[in-house]
Amino acid sequence: MITVNGKTRDHADGLDLPALLGEAGVELGARGIAVAVNGTVVPRARWAERAVADGDAIEIVKVLQGG
């Protein structure tokens, strides 16, 4: 089990951050997306290297423009 934005869910073995983001409907090329795993921001260049593991707490944040 993992937690994504506060919601617990199952995950497939071998799931990486790009696949998880795709499942969440996040466009990988979109700007203003940040991902933290267990409280540590994962640089976009390392998303593909980061496998998802049992117990991970993942936060996906999209910056919104406003005024």
LINCORGI-V890128 format. One record per residue. SS is DSSP state (a for helix, b for strand, c for the rest). PSI is psi as a letter, one per 20 degrees, with the letter a starting at -180 (none if undefined). OMEGA is omega in whole degrees, -180 to 180 (999 if undefined). Layout:
ss=(SS/SS)
psi=(PSI/PSI)
omega=(OMEGA/OMEGA)
This chain:
ss=(c/b/b/b/c/c/b/b/b/c/c/c/c/c/c/b/a/a/a/a/a/a/a/c/c/c/c/c/c/c/c/c/b/b/b/b/b/c/c/b/b/c/c/a/a/a/a/a/a/c/b/c/c/c/c/c/b/b/b/b/b/b/c/c/c/c/c)
psi=(q/r/p/o/l/i/p/p/r/r/q/q/q/j/p/r/g/h/g/g/g/g/h/i/j/p/p/h/i/q/q/k/p/q/p/p/p/k/j/p/p/o/q/h/i/j/g/h/i/o/q/p/q/p/i/q/o/p/p/p/p/p/p/q/p/a/none)
omega=(175/176/179/-178/175/-180/-180/179/173/176/178/175/177/179/175/-176/179/179/178/179/177/177/-179/179/180/176/-173/-180/-178/176/176/178/175/179/175/176/-179/175/-180/179/177/178/-179/-179/-179/-180/-176/-179/-172/176/177/-177/176/177/180/172/-174/176/176/-176/175/-180/178/178/-179/-179/999)
